[in-house]
Amino acid sequence: MPDLTLSVFRGTDKGGEFVEFTVEHGINGVKHQDDTVVLDLLHLLQATQAGDLAVRWNCKSGRCGSCSVEINGHPRLACATRVADLPPGPITIAPMKAFPVVKDLVCDVAYNYEVSKKTPAVQLREPDNDDDWRTIHQIDIERSRELGRCIECFLCQDVCHVIRDHGPEPASYAGPRYFARLAEIAWHPLLNNSREPATPAVSKNPGGLGLCNVTRCCTDVCPEGIRITDDAIIPLKERVVSEHYDPVLWVLRQLRRPRARDG
């Protein structure tokens, strides 16, 4: 197999540039097999040509979400992107564009944790009796559990056009990862007041939900295959509309309101 050319971003938040490296076939036993991943190549660079290359990683198993980068312009996990699956030619590796660069391929993702602090915790009610458990269907459990599979790689946040175009502003826009979190809470079958407008997940424009125009780009990059758009964002939008803007429901609420007695 021919040698590989890697174009890797080197720099900080002050600026930087892409530096080309040639990875020779067979160095340190890395044979470019079908199961060789991009993270293997980055480790190889650290061992042979760029010992100070900064890259964040932990498990190398696609479970921790640490090694998020942009490979050939697409947000991906470096440990889950096989070299054999990439098109022939140079491989470009860059940090996530939506977040400030700390060094090389490492980004400052603190914004996401600030948003997480504002996400409500799950408050479950105690079942009244055994019948409550029997009325919980498996499909309801799976609906919430699917959204809970998130590994917080923040690739969905990185690819979101709102964050890319306007920058991370936790006060106004949460982003797709936290829309999925709000939906996970809202769909839980034992959630307190799960159908009440006061629930944060269905308050007016929760986390800037109205800014999302449903491009499905977050769903496309999710390494866990979570259908963020279809199973979280769209249903949340529908519930917000039903709770706050549906004219039929508004009339029904007015009819149900207790009226003050005359005199």
C-alpha positions as CSV (number, residue, x, y, z in Angstrom):
1,M,0.0,0.0,0.0
2,P,1.4,3.5,-0.8
3,D,2.4,6.0,1.8
4,L,-0.3,8.3,3.2
5,T,-0.2,12.1,3.2
6,L,-1.8,13.7,6.2
7,S,-2.6,17.5,6.4
8,V,-3.0,18.3,10.1
9,F,-3.9,21.6,11.6
10,R,-1.1,22.9,13.9
11,G,-1.8,26.0,16.0
12,T,-3.7,27.7,18.8
13,D,-6.5,30.2,19.1
14,K,-4.0,32.8,18.0
15,G,-3.8,31.2,14.6
16,G,-2.2,28.3,12.8
17,E,-1.8,26.4,9.6
18,F,-2.1,22.9,8.0
19,V,1.2,20.9,8.0
20,E,1.7,18.0,5.7
21,F,3.1,14.7,7.0
22,T,3.9,11.5,5.1
23,V,3.1,8.3,7.0
24,E,5.3,5.5,5.7
25,H,3.8,2.1,5.3
26,G,4.8,-0.2,8.1
27,I,6.3,2.3,10.6
28,N,6.0,0.9,14.2
29,G,4.0,-2.1,12.9
30,V,1.1,0.0,11.6
31,K,0.3,-1.7,8.3
32,H,-2.6,0.4,7.1
33,Q,-4.9,-2.6,7.5
34,D,-8.6,-2.4,6.9
35,D,-9.1,-1.8,10.6
36,T,-6.6,1.1,10.8
37,V,-8.3,4.2,12.0
38,V,-7.4,7.9,11.8
39,L,-6.5,8.0,15.5
40,D,-3.9,5.3,14.8
41,L,-2.3,7.7,12.3
42,L,-2.3,10.5,14.8
43,H,-0.6,8.4,17.4
44,L,1.9,7.4,14.8
45,L,2.7,11.0,14.1
46,Q,3.1,11.7,17.8
47,A,5.5,8.8,18.1
48,T,7.6,9.5,15.0
49,Q,7.3,13.0,13.6
50,A,5.3,15.4,15.8
51,G,5.8,14.5,19.5
52,D,4.0,17.7,20.6
53,L,0.9,17.2,18.5
54,A,-2.2,17.8,20.8
55,V,-5.1,15.5,20.3
56,R,-7.8,14.5,22.8
57,W,-8.7,10.8,23.2
58,N,-9.5,8.3,25.9
59,C,-11.0,4.9,25.1
60,K,-10.3,4.4,21.4
61,S,-13.6,2.4,21.3
62,G,-16.1,5.0,20.2
63,R,-17.6,5.2,23.6
64,C,-16.1,8.3,25.3
65,G,-16.6,10.9,22.5
66,S,-13.2,12.5,23.2
67,C,-11.5,12.3,19.8
68,S,-14.0,14.5,17.8
69,V,-12.3,16.2,14.9
70,E,-13.1,17.1,11.3
71,I,-11.7,14.6,8.8
72,N,-11.8,15.8,5.2
73,G,-14.2,18.5,6.3
74,H,-16.7,16.1,8.0
75,P,-17.2,16.0,11.8
76,R,-16.2,12.5,12.9
77,L,-14.7,10.4,15.7
78,A,-11.0,9.8,14.9
79,C,-11.2,6.4,16.5
80,A,-14.2,5.3,14.5
81,T,-13.1,6.5,11.1
82,R,-11.3,3.8,9.1
83,V,-8.6,4.9,6.7
84,A,-9.9,2.3,4.2
85,D,-13.3,4.0,4.1
86,L,-11.8,7.4,3.1
87,P,-11.4,8.4,-0.5
88,P,-7.9,8.1,-2.0
89,G,-5.7,11.1,-1.6
90,P,-4.4,13.3,1.3
91,I,-6.4,13.1,4.6
92,T,-7.1,16.5,6.1
93,I,-7.6,16.5,9.9
94,A,-8.8,19.7,11.6
95,P,-10.3,20.7,15.0
96,M,-14.0,21.2,15.3
97,K,-14.9,24.5,13.7
98,A,-17.7,25.5,16.1
99,F,-15.4,25.8,19.2
100,P,-12.3,27.7,20.1
101,V,-9.0,25.9,19.5
102,V,-6.8,25.3,22.5
103,K,-4.0,23.6,20.6
104,D,-3.8,21.7,17.3
105,L,-6.8,19.3,17.3
106,V,-8.0,20.1,20.9
107,C,-10.9,22.4,21.3
108,D,-12.4,24.2,24.2
109,V,-15.9,22.6,24.6
110,A,-16.7,24.3,27.9
111,Y,-19.7,26.0,26.3
112,N,-21.5,22.6,26.2
113,Y,-21.0,22.1,30.0
114,E,-22.3,25.6,30.7
115,V,-25.5,24.7,28.7
116,S,-25.6,21.3,30.6
117,K,-25.8,23.2,33.9
118,K,-29.0,24.9,32.7
119,T,-30.6,21.7,31.6
120,P,-33.2,20.5,34.2
121,A,-32.6,17.3,36.1
122,V,-35.1,14.5,35.7
123,Q,-37.6,14.6,38.5
124,L,-39.6,11.3,38.6
125,R,-42.7,10.7,40.6
126,E,-43.3,7.6,42.7
127,P,-45.8,5.3,41.1
128,D,-49.1,5.4,42.9
129,N,-49.6,1.6,42.7
130,D,-48.5,-1.4,40.7
131,D,-50.9,-0.5,37.9
132,D,-48.7,2.5,37.1
133,W,-45.8,0.2,36.2
134,R,-48.1,-2.0,34.1
135,T,-49.3,1.0,32.0
136,I,-45.7,1.9,31.0
137,H,-45.1,0.4,27.6
138,Q,-41.8,-0.8,26.3
139,I,-42.0,1.7,23.4
140,D,-42.1,4.5,25.8
141,I,-39.0,3.3,27.6
142,E,-37.1,2.8,24.4
143,R,-38.1,6.3,23.2
144,S,-36.4,7.9,26.1
145,R,-33.5,5.4,26.3
146,E,-32.5,6.0,22.7
147,L,-31.9,9.7,23.4
148,G,-29.9,8.7,26.5
149,R,-27.3,6.9,24.4
150,C,-25.5,10.2,23.7
151,I,-21.7,9.9,24.4
152,E,-21.3,13.7,24.3
153,C,-18.9,13.8,21.4
154,F,-20.5,17.2,20.5
155,L,-20.3,16.4,16.8
156,C,-23.9,17.5,16.5
157,Q,-23.1,20.7,18.2
158,D,-20.1,21.2,15.9
159,V,-22.1,20.7,12.7
160,C,-25.1,22.8,13.8
161,H,-25.3,25.8,11.5
162,V,-26.7,28.1,14.3
163,I,-23.6,27.5,16.5
164,R,-21.2,27.7,13.5
165,D,-22.7,31.0,12.2
166,H,-23.3,32.8,15.4
167,G,-20.9,31.3,17.9
168,P,-21.6,29.4,21.1
169,E,-23.9,31.5,23.3
170,P,-25.3,29.4,26.1
171,A,-27.8,32.0,27.2
172,S,-29.7,31.9,23.9
173,Y,-29.1,28.6,22.1
174,A,-28.6,25.1,23.6
175,G,-28.0,23.1,20.5
176,P,-29.0,19.6,19.3
177,R,-27.3,17.7,22.0
178,Y,-29.4,19.4,24.7
179,F,-32.6,19.4,22.6
180,A,-32.1,15.6,22.7
181,R,-31.7,15.8,26.5
182,L,-34.8,17.9,26.9
183,A,-36.7,15.4,24.8
184,E,-35.3,12.5,26.9
185,I,-36.8,14.2,30.0
186,A,-40.1,15.2,28.4
187,W,-40.7,11.6,27.1
188,H,-40.0,9.8,30.4
189,P,-43.2,8.0,31.4
190,L,-42.7,8.8,35.1
191,L,-41.8,12.4,34.7
192,N,-43.6,14.9,37.1
193,N,-46.0,17.1,35.2
194,S,-44.8,15.6,31.9
195,R,-47.8,17.0,30.1
196,E,-47.9,20.5,31.7
197,P,-46.8,23.7,29.9
198,A,-44.7,24.6,33.0
199,T,-42.3,21.7,32.2
200,P,-39.0,23.3,31.0
201,A,-38.8,21.0,28.0
202,V,-42.0,22.4,26.6
203,S,-41.7,26.0,27.7
204,K,-41.9,28.6,24.9
205,N,-38.8,28.2,22.7
206,P,-36.8,26.1,25.2
207,G,-33.0,26.6,24.7
208,G,-33.6,28.6,21.5
209,L,-35.4,25.7,19.8
210,G,-37.1,28.0,17.4
211,L,-33.7,28.9,15.8
212,C,-33.3,25.3,14.5
213,N,-34.7,25.0,11.0
214,V,-34.5,21.2,10.9
215,T,-31.7,20.5,8.4
216,R,-31.0,17.1,10.0
217,C,-27.2,17.7,9.9
218,C,-27.0,16.8,13.5
219,T,-28.6,13.4,12.9
220,D,-26.2,12.7,10.0
221,V,-23.1,13.0,12.1
222,C,-24.2,11.2,15.3
223,P,-21.9,8.2,15.8
224,E,-24.6,6.5,18.0
225,G,-27.2,6.7,15.2
226,I,-29.6,8.8,17.4
227,R,-32.3,10.4,15.3
228,I,-31.9,13.7,17.0
229,T,-34.1,15.6,14.5
230,D,-36.9,13.2,14.1
231,D,-37.1,11.8,17.6
232,A,-36.2,15.0,19.6
233,I,-36.3,18.3,17.8
234,I,-39.4,17.9,15.7
235,P,-41.5,16.3,18.5
236,L,-40.4,19.1,20.9
237,K,-41.4,21.7,18.3
238,E,-44.8,20.0,17.9
239,R,-45.4,19.9,21.6
240,V,-44.4,23.6,22.1
241,V,-46.9,24.5,19.3
242,S,-49.6,22.4,20.8
243,E,-49.1,23.8,24.3
244,H,-48.8,27.4,23.5
245,Y,-50.1,28.2,20.0
246,D,-52.9,25.7,19.1
247,P,-56.1,27.7,18.9
248,V,-58.4,24.7,19.6
249,L,-56.5,23.9,22.8
250,W,-56.6,27.6,23.8
251,V,-60.4,27.6,23.5
252,L,-60.7,24.4,25.5
253,R,-58.5,25.9,28.2
254,Q,-60.7,29.0,28.4
255,L,-63.8,26.9,28.7
256,R,-62.2,24.8,31.5
257,R,-61.1,27.9,33.5
258,P,-63.1,28.5,36.6
259,R,-65.2,31.7,36.3
260,A,-65.6,34.2,39.1
261,R,-69.2,34.4,40.5
262,D,-71.0,37.7,40.2
263,G,-72.0,39.6,43.3
